[in-house]
Amino acid sequence: MRESFKKHIKGLNEDIVAMSEMVAAATIQSVKALEERDVKKAERIAKDDLLINEKRWKIEEECINLIALQQPVASDLREIIAALNVITELERMGDYAEGIAKIVVMLGDEPLIRPLIFMPKMAEKATDMLKRSMQAFISRDAKAATAICNEDDDIDKLYDEAYHDLLMRMIKDPEVISKATPLIWATHNLERIADRVTNICERTVFLATGTMPQVNVSRY
Amino acid sequence: MEFAPKIETVGLNLHYGDFHALQDVNIKIPAQNITAMIGPSGCGKSTLLRCFNRMNDLIEHTRVEGGIIIDEHDILKPEADLISIRRKVGMVFQRPNVFDLSIYNNLRFGLRIHRMLNKRDEVMEAIEHGLEHVGLWQELKDKLKKSALTLTLEQQQRLCIARVLILKPEIILLDEPCSALDPVSTLKIEDLLRVLKHEYTLVIVTHNMQQAARVSDYTGFMYLGKLIEFGNTKQVFTNPMEKLTENYISGRFG
């Protein structure tokens, strides 16, 4: 029954996954650009954020069409509202990646105060969480979604360590403050990306169970 | 909208006696799509639909002016062949109008009238194909001798559609085809229409705006005998050009 509606929802989910892949690539690449001091790559990432935004509007339009044309109710309606929320999260995550790319552009060829230690790990972990959160979202897997939320503690721990390390360097040598601060911003962006993954997971739990849990609240 | 129309009306006016039911209607209906006509009761949507196979000829004191062009032929011209028009342009009505005959004979009826297919195995093949098309073959293949009146309303409506399909029409007009059906049967018939549109041009009149939104590719909104707006269904239902359309589809009047 309602074959065409099911087909639309499937297409919608595929678009959302494609958008999440764009965000994950931007996140990984922005940290790589920082590591490699590749301003050109960073400029390209910042520009490509427009594509992520476009994708978001396209999906939002599809959601509006589905609501106007298919009159979904109950879980069908929750599904579309969840989709609208998820793309908002993804779009903001894209902005955080763009933010890191802009920091790379701002730093120019100024040498880093130290090679990156925590950020590549954080980017890897956060995008892995994102990828799995999308699988949980598509398969309405509340258990997997809850477990992913708990992994946010690992990201918070890495953020704490990075922050502490940079803070110590600044205390020791106030000269490095201007170089260390942008690294704190970039690290903070990664921490926020993971937080938004947990928001997607909360949506998934809501979709699967109809209740909105306050799963693991991030410390930041 | 760029498409070669299957049906096109040019300055179409229709009077029932003194009542001016259709006022200068110009519409282009695309081939192999579903076009829905919506509007409040008495707006002329059913009258327009009935023009497409000249069913209005049956109503006394009807006067039609203008042109109705189907595949480049004006069906209002005196030389137009009414029988072939009605074969080419099939119609499905509000209430399933099966005859008090067996399922088999219901389907054979049109073939006989139009003197199509005489050989038994050809008839059987056409019937199987027709029922297959509307998703009834598996359910009914062993019950073809049963009276069509024993079927559920949804099955009867499917049978009526099959009866039209058997005559190999190109256009199918549907006048409120789901208004006698429950919501689940309605959604099933809508799924069927979506399948049929790949081979046929469908025009559906419905007072159920949600149905028009769900099922159609193009939507025409009529009001007081005039075609107010015609466009892509997505656009009509999310961002109509006319205020009147918006007021109607959002339930502010009608």
Interface residues (C-beta under 8 A of the other chain):
Chain A: M1 R2 E3 S4 I64 N65 A68 L69 Q70 Q71
Chain B: V184 L187 K188 E190 D191 R194 Q210 A213 R214 T233 K234 F237 T238
